[in-house]
Amino acid sequence: MTAPAGVSAGELCGRVDALCGAAAPYLPPDAPVAAVLAAVRLRLAEPGLRIAVGGRMNAGKSTLVNALLGRRLAATGATECTTLVAWFRGGVQNRLEVRRTDGRRYHVPGRPGGGVPRDLTLLGSTREEIEEIVVETAGGQDPHRPWTLVDTPGMDTLSGLDGIALRALGAADALLYVMPHPGAGDAEALEALRRQAHDRMTALNVVGVLSRIDELGDGTGDPWPRARRVAATYTARLTGLLSGVVPVAGLLAQTALGEEFTEADAALLRRLASAPREDLDKALYSPQEFLHWPDGPLDMPGRARVLDLLGCYGISAAVDAVPTLAGPGARPLLAALREASGIDALVDEIRQRFVAAADRLRAAAALGLLDEAARIALGDVALAPAARRALDDLRAGVAALRRHPLLRQTELAPALADFAAGRLRLSGPDTEALLRLATGTTTAACLGLPEPAPGTIASASASASAHAARTAAEAAARWRQLESGPSRVLQRHARTARELCEELYFRAAST
């Protein structure tokens, strides 16, 4: 089985698929382990990563999903549909697949424009009967967004929903964790997610998103200086559980990247820009003040329209941008709103942390499933000799592939979790070294070295490899020192880090 046309499965995923292909012919077709192998191969054939969007209740998850999709497809606001797990993927038509808790699946027509309906009755089952829904939209997979998103209910919704949400998060390759106002509860929620995903959700594949930055502080003035400080503070506090926190104005991003903003909306904002700024600032103190602004240049429907699209902060940002625009119309205004939203920094983070590591993340998840399924199947005393040999070979192949440096990184996930929980104590430089080693997508990134420039000549490339080998050897020596420390937790994780550095050394030295 291969990936769809135009999609590179990657070296690691290709080798995992080959392991499945070698074992499958020797397994009973109705055996559970055969079903796991088939599911893994189908998963590896999907065009891109599965990225979950999680967080606590009313964190702004669905708004962020819409921004990343470039269309308002996820249900927002306090409706029953926002309590559903919803997967979003490209298709040949707008439709919804309803997956019930009893295993039955069926399709229903999508609403005009696609997406999740606000009315749950349109899905044909009650909330309690639905496990999750898959939202297909016409147009296929967007090459600029090589990922499948899953929108999940809040972590602190009714207890009956948490298990479904956690299973969906556990099935993802990576996680965007959304926080409107970070606090102690977010550390607890991230720790719960990590346990549910068997230590797979750590700084290796979790990025935090500080949403609704316009609500920080007193909600007035430029929110970005405070947003950056809060993001930096919680990046430090949640070290090990996530790689960083990126601030985003979610509603502004949803509109800037979506399809709903029209030339008429641009004209409304230009009319607002003609109002005295002092009067406008007073009106934007709150949504209620703006909607009931009696002397403003817009009527009530116009004010309601721009408020729904942008919120108070977005309106202020748009009015600030109007005098600076190079031309009239909606396009330059949307570009300014996109820049003001901060969404591009998050997309860059997704590409650097997730997309660049897609081969590793997908292969690591698949290997865990294969090893567990094979281990369970080998416990069957009635297993045929040929099937037993195939499963032994499969487990041996899994173990061999896990020695690849990029997959050895996944063994540092427990170290990141122990660091986040305070069980692993490291100095500042050693903490930074651990994070680089665990999350880097190249040898240079793992070792904190600059990436070789494209088209580097052979002599320079050889010099860079020699430098990487020396750096890896020095790092291995440092972790060897830490292995002799008094803490067993430190000893265990330092050994894993040292072995990974040694793998990097041998790879660099042989280049």
C-alpha positions in Angstrom: 0.0 0.0 0.0 1.4 3.4 -0.9 0.5 7.0 -0.2 -1.8 8.9 -2.5 -0.3 10.5 -5.6 1.7 13.5 -4.9 2.2 12.7 -1.2 5.5 11.5 0.1 5.1 8.8 2.8 8.7 9.4 4.1 11.5 7.0 4.7 10.3 5.9 8.2 6.6 5.5 7.2 7.7 3.6 4.1 9.7 1.2 6.3 6.7 0.7 8.7 4.5 0.0 5.8 7.0 -2.6 4.5 6.9 -4.3 7.9 3.1 -4.6 7.7 3.2 -5.9 4.2 5.7 -8.6 5.1 3.7 -9.9 8.0 0.1 -9.5 6.7 0.1 -12.6 4.3 0.8 -15.0 7.2 -1.9 -13.7 9.6 -5.5 -15.0 9.8 -7.6 -12.3 8.0 -10.1 -12.2 10.8 -7.6 -11.9 13.6 -7.5 -8.6 15.5 -3.8 -8.1 14.8 -4.6 -8.3 11.0 -7.1 -5.5 11.5 -4.5 -3.4 13.3 -2.0 -3.9 10.5 -4.7 -2.9 7.9 -5.6 0.1 9.9 -2.0 1.2 10.2 -1.4 0.9 6.5 -4.5 2.9 5.8 -3.4 5.5 8.3 0.1 5.7 6.6 -1.6 6.3 3.3 -3.5 9.3 4.5 -2.2 12.6 2.9 -0.7 14.3 5.9 -0.7 14.6 9.6 -3.6 14.3 12.0 -3.5 17.4 14.2 -5.9 17.7 17.1 -7.1 20.9 18.5 -7.8 20.6 22.2 -8.2 22.7 25.3 -10.6 23.5 28.1 -14.2 24.5 27.6 -14.9 27.7 25.6 -11.2 28.1 24.8 -11.7 29.2 21.2 -10.8 25.8 19.7 -13.5 25.8 16.9 -12.6 29.4 15.9 -9.0 28.4 15.5 -10.0 25.3 13.5 -11.9 27.6 11.1 -8.9 29.9 10.7 -6.6 27.0 9.9 -9.1 25.5 7.5 -9.6 28.8 5.8 -13.4 28.3 6.0 -16.0 28.6 8.7 -16.7 24.8 8.9 -16.5 24.1 12.7 -19.5 24.9 14.9 -18.8 27.9 17.2 -20.8 29.2 20.1 -22.6 27.3 22.8 -24.5 24.7 20.8 -24.8 20.9 21.1 -22.7 20.5 18.0 -19.7 22.1 19.7 -19.7 19.1 22.1 -19.0 16.7 19.2 -15.6 15.4 18.1 -15.4 16.5 14.5 -12.7 15.5 11.9 -12.3 17.8 8.9 -10.9 16.5 5.5 -11.2 17.2 1.8 -13.6 15.2 -0.3 -15.5 15.3 -3.6 -18.6 16.8 -2.1 -19.9 18.6 1.0 -21.2 15.9 3.3 -21.0 14.5 6.9 -20.3 11.0 8.0 -21.9 10.3 11.4 -20.1 7.6 13.4 -22.3 6.3 16.1 -21.3 4.7 19.4 -22.9 1.4 18.3 -20.5 1.2 15.4 -23.0 2.2 12.7 -21.9 4.8 10.2 -24.0 6.8 7.6 -23.8 10.0 5.6 -26.0 13.1 5.7 -25.8 16.0 3.3 -23.6 18.9 4.3 -25.1 22.4 4.9 -24.6 25.0 2.1 -20.9 25.8 2.0 -20.1 22.7 4.0 -19.3 22.3 7.7 -21.1 21.3 10.9 -24.7 22.3 11.2 -25.8 24.2 14.3 -28.9 22.1 14.6 -28.0 18.6 16.0 -31.2 17.1 14.8 -29.9 17.3 11.2 -27.4 14.6 12.0 -30.2 12.0 12.5 -29.0 10.7 15.9 -29.0 12.1 19.5 -25.9 13.5 21.0 -25.5 10.5 23.2 -25.6 8.2 20.2 -22.8 9.9 18.3 -19.1 9.0 18.8 -17.8 11.5 16.2 -18.5 13.1 12.9 -16.3 13.4 9.8 -16.8 16.7 7.8 -15.9 16.4 4.1 -15.7 19.4 2.0 -15.5 19.6 -1.8 -12.2 20.5 -3.4 -10.0 17.7 -1.9 -6.9 18.1 0.2 -5.4 21.7 0.2 -1.7 21.3 -0.6 -1.1 24.4 1.5 -2.6 22.7 4.5 -1.2 19.2 4.5 -3.0 18.1 7.6 -6.3 16.8 8.8 -7.8 18.7 11.8 -9.9 17.3 14.6 -11.9 19.6 16.7 -12.6 18.3 20.2 -15.0 19.2 23.1 -13.6 21.0 26.1 -11.6 19.0 28.6 -13.9 20.2 31.3 -17.2 19.4 29.6 -19.6 16.9 31.1 -17.7 13.8 32.2 -19.5 11.6 29.7 -17.8 13.5 26.9 -14.3 13.5 28.1 -13.5 9.9 27.2 -14.6 10.4 23.5 -12.5 13.6 23.3 -9.5 11.9 24.8 -9.7 9.0 22.4 -9.7 11.4 19.5 -6.8 13.3 20.9 -4.9 10.0 21.4 -5.5 9.1 17.7 -3.8 12.3 16.6 -0.2 12.7 15.6 0.1 16.2 17.2 -1.8 18.6 19.3 -2.6 22.3 19.3 -3.6 23.1 22.9 -5.7 26.3 23.1 -5.7 28.5 26.2 -7.6 31.7 26.4 -6.3 32.5 29.9 -3.5 30.1 31.0 -3.6 28.7 34.5 -3.0 25.7 36.7 -5.8 23.8 35.1 -4.0 23.7 31.8 -1.0 21.9 33.2 -3.4 19.3 34.7 -5.3 19.0 31.4 -2.0 18.5 29.4 -0.9 15.9 31.9 -4.2 14.0 31.4 -3.7 14.2 27.7 -0.2 12.8 28.0 -1.3 9.9 30.1 -4.2 9.1 27.7 -1.8 9.1 24.7 0.7 6.8 26.5 3.3 9.6 26.9 3.1 10.5 23.2 1.7 14.0 23.9 4.7 16.1 25.2 6.9 18.9 23.9 7.7 16.5 21.0 4.4 17.2 19.4 2.3 19.7 21.4 2.2 23.5 20.7 0.2 25.8 22.9 -2.0 28.6 21.5 -2.8 31.7 23.5 -6.2 32.6 22.1 -8.3 35.7 22.5 -5.4 37.9 23.2 -7.6 40.9 23.1 -9.2 39.8 26.4 -5.9 39.9 28.3 -5.5 42.7 30.9 -8.3 45.3 30.8 -9.1 44.5 27.2 -8.1 47.9 25.9 -5.0 49.2 24.1 -2.5 47.1 22.1 -2.8 43.5 23.4 0.4 42.2 21.8 3.1 43.3 24.3 1.2 41.6 27.1 0.3 38.6 25.0 3.9 38.0 24.2 4.9 38.2 27.9 2.1 35.8 28.9 3.1 33.4 26.1 6.8 33.4 27.2 5.8 32.9 30.8 3.7 29.9 30.1 6.2 28.5 27.6 8.6 28.3 30.6 6.0 27.0 33.1 4.8 24.3 30.8 8.3 23.2 29.6 8.2 19.5 28.8 4.5 19.4 28.1 4.6 21.7 25.1 7.3 23.2 22.8 6.0 26.7 23.1 3.0 29.0 23.3 2.0 31.1 20.3 -0.4 34.1 20.7 -3.2 34.4 18.2 -6.3 36.7 17.9 -8.6 33.8 16.9 -11.7 35.6 15.7 -9.5 38.0 13.6 -7.6 35.0 12.1 -10.9 33.2 11.3 -12.1 36.2 9.2 -8.7 37.1 7.7 -8.2 33.6 6.3 -11.8 32.8 5.6 -14.2 33.4 2.7 -16.9 35.5 4.3 -15.3 39.0 4.2 -16.7 41.0 1.3 -16.1 44.3 -0.5 -19.2 45.5 1.4 -17.6 44.7 4.7 -14.5 46.6 3.7 -16.6 49.6 2.9 -18.3 49.4 6.3 -14.9 49.5 8.0 -13.7 52.4 5.9 -16.8 54.3 7.0 -16.0 53.5 10.6 -12.5 54.9 10.0 -14.1 58.2 9.2 -15.5 58.5 12.7 -13.6 60.5 15.4 -11.2 58.1 17.0 -12.0 59.1 20.5 -15.7 58.3 19.9 -14.8 55.0 18.3 -12.5 53.9 21.1 -15.3 54.6 23.6 -17.8 52.6 21.6 -15.3 49.7 21.3 -15.0 49.4 25.1 -17.3 46.5 24.9 -19.5 44.7 22.3 -22.6 46.1 24.0 -21.3 49.6 23.8 -20.5 49.2 20.1 -23.9 47.7 19.2 -25.7 50.5 20.9 -23.6 53.4 19.6 -26.3 55.8 18.7 -24.1 58.4 16.9 -21.8 56.1 14.9 -21.5 56.0 11.1 -23.0 52.5 10.8 -26.6 51.3 11.4 -27.3 48.5 13.7 -27.1 45.7 11.1 -23.8 47.1 9.9 -22.4 47.2 13.4 -23.6 43.7 14.1 -22.0 42.5 10.9 -18.5 43.8 11.6 -18.7 42.8 15.2 -19.5 39.2 14.3 -16.6 39.1 11.8 -13.9 40.8 13.9 -14.8 41.6 17.5 -13.9 44.8 19.1 -10.1 44.3 18.8 -10.4 43.3 15.1 -12.5 46.4 14.3 -9.9 48.6 16.0 -7.1 46.9 14.1 -8.9 47.3 10.8 -9.6 51.0 11.4 -5.9 51.4 12.3 -4.9 49.7 9.0 -7.2 51.7 6.7 -4.9 54.8 6.3 -1.9 52.6 5.6 -3.4 50.4 2.8 -1.8 50.6 -0.6 -5.1 50.4 -2.4 -8.9 50.1 -2.0 -11.0 47.1 -1.6 -11.1 44.0 0.6 -7.9 42.3 -0.4 -5.3 44.7 1.1 -7.5 45.1 4.2 -7.6 41.3 4.7 -3.8 41.1 4.3 -3.5 43.7 7.1 -6.0 41.8 9.3 -4.1 38.6 8.8 -0.9 40.2 9.9 -2.6 41.7 13.0 -4.0 38.3 13.9 -0.7 36.5 14.5 -1.9 33.4 12.6 1.1 33.3 10.3 3.4 32.7 13.3 1.3 29.7 14.3 1.2 28.3 10.8 5.0 28.6 10.7 5.2 26.8 14.0 3.0 24.0 12.7 5.2 23.6 9.7 8.4 23.6 11.6 7.3 21.5 14.6 4.7 19.2 13.0 4.9 19.1 9.2 8.7 18.9 9.1 8.5 16.0 11.6 5.5 14.3 10.0 7.4 11.2 9.0 8.8 10.7 12.5 5.5 11.4 14.3 3.4 9.1 12.1 5.9 6.3 12.2 6.3 6.5 16.0 2.5 6.3 16.5 2.3 3.3 14.1 5.1 1.4 15.7 3.5 1.6 19.1 0.3 0.2 17.7 2.0 -2.6 15.9 4.2 -3.7 18.8 1.3 -3.8 21.2 -1.0 -5.7 18.7 1.8 -8.2 18.0 2.6 -8.7 21.6 -1.1 -9.5 22.4 -1.5 -11.8 19.4 1.7 -13.8 20.4 -0.1 -14.7 23.6 -2.5 -16.9 21.7 -1.3 -20.5 22.2 -3.3 -21.6 19.1 -1.4 -19.3 16.8 -0.1 -21.1 13.7 3.8 -21.4 13.5 4.0 -19.3 10.3 1.9 -16.5 11.9 4.0 -16.7 15.1 7.2 -16.3 13.0 5.7 -13.4 11.1 4.8 -11.6 14.3 8.2 -12.3 15.8 9.8 -10.8 12.7 7.4 -7.9 12.9 8.4 -7.1 16.5 12.1 -7.5 15.6 11.6 -5.1 12.7 9.8 -2.6 15.0 12.7 -2.8 17.5 15.3 -2.2 14.8 13.5 0.7 13.3 13.1 2.3 16.7 16.9 2.6 16.9 16.7 5.2 14.1 17.8 8.5 15.7 14.6 10.4 14.8 12.6 7.6 16.4 14.9 7.4 19.4 13.6 10.9 20.1 10.3 9.5 21.0 12.0 7.7 23.9 12.7 11.1 25.4 8.9 11.8 25.7 8.9 10.4 29.3 11.8 12.6 30.2 9.9 15.7 29.1 6.9 14.5 31.1 9.0 13.9 34.2 10.6 17.3 33.8 7.2 19.0 33.5 6.0 17.1 36.7 9.1 18.1 38.6 10.5 14.6 38.8 13.5 15.4 36.6 15.7 18.3 37.6 18.2 19.8 35.2 20.2 23.0 34.9 19.1 25.6 32.4 21.6 24.6 29.7 20.9 20.9 30.2 17.1 21.6 29.9 17.7 23.5 26.7 19.9 20.6 25.4 17.1 18.1 26.3 14.5 20.1 24.5 16.6 20.4 21.4 17.5 16.8 21.4 13.8 15.7 21.8 12.2 18.1 19.3 14.8 18.8 16.6 13.8 17.6 13.1 17.4 17.3 11.8 20.8 16.4 13.3 21.8 20.1 13.3 18.6 21.1 15.1 19.0 18.3 17.7 22.5 19.5 18.5 21.8 23.3 18.3 23.8 23.9 15.2 23.0 26.0 12.2 21.4 24.2 9.2 23.7 23.8 6.2 22.7 26.2 3.4 21.1 24.7 0.3 23.6 23.8 -2.4 26.5 23.7 0.1 29.7 22.5 -1.7 31.2 19.2 -0.8 34.1 20.5 1.3 31.8 22.7 3.4 29.4 19.8 3.8 32.2 17.6 5.0 33.3 20.3 7.5 29.7 20.6 8.8 29.4 16.9 9.3 32.7 16.8 11.2 31.5 19.7 13.4 28.2 17.9 14.0 30.2 14.7 15.0 32.3 16.6 17.5 29.3 18.3 19.0 27.4 15.1 19.3 30.4 13.4 21.0 30.6 16.3 23.4 26.9 16.1 24.2 27.2 12.4 24.7 30.0 12.9 27.2 27.9 15.5 29.1 24.9 13.1 29.3 27.3 10.3 30.4 28.3 12.5 33.3 24.7 13.0 34.3 24.1 9.3 34.2 26.3 9.0 37.3 24.0 11.3 39.3 22.2 10.2 42.4 18.7 10.4 40.9 17.4 7.2 39.2 15.1 9.3 37.1 18.0 11.4 35.9 20.1 8.3 35.3 17.4 6.7 33.1 16.7 9.7 31.0 20.4 10.7 30.7 21.2 7.3 29.4 18.5 7.7 26.7 19.9 11.1 25.7 23.4 9.8 25.7 22.5 6.9 23.4 20.7 9.3 21.0 23.7 11.6 20.9 25.9 8.5 20.1 23.6 7.6 17.2 23.8 11.2 15.9 27.6 11.0 16.2 27.9 7.8 14.2 25.5 9.2 11.5 27.5 12.4 11.2 30.9 10.7 11.3 29.9 8.4 8.5 28.6 11.2 6.2 
